[in-house]
Amino acid sequence: METNTVINLEDFRVKEGKKISKVFTGRDRGRFVREKSKLDEMEPCNETIEIIIPENIYSINPSFFEELFVNVVKKLGKEAFLKKFKITSVGDYDFEKPLNEAIERILRSKTALD
């Protein structure tokens, strides 16, 4: 069993010629990164998963995080998720507020049927 996996969001930036995106926004992008990184499949096989936020990021909105982490947050709950997933910002982007908002939304949307 692996103990630590790294997902670098740099690998999932939108690039158009020499232009490179400085934002991660929207559910579609979050779902794309979740599926391409195989985050849901990695989770049970790893003790920790590090998510690296690259330099020069201006914005990551809660809906991106919400769709990226929806399955693992529902499965693990907030405390276990925060223990297992280490988020590192290479630059100085402050991701705490949008991340916490996303976690709250995911857990709030959980119904009695989940």
C-alpha angles and dihedrals in degrees: 000000000000115000103199133023128182126214111190112200087206086079090060102046116126109248127192113178106304093340117100126192118250095192139065108204140160140024093269092059092045091051091047092053092044092052098041094046091046088225095161092051092047096051100077092044098054137067091208135008119202119208112199118205107204128227121275096035112149100180144011111179125212093246090061091052091041094058093038094054103025097112098041094046091050090048099043105027123226101292097047091043092053090047094050101038115063113193117200125187112207091194124035099277111144105220099167099094098048091041094052091045090052092049091050091049092049093050093043091053090055110110133202087261094061 
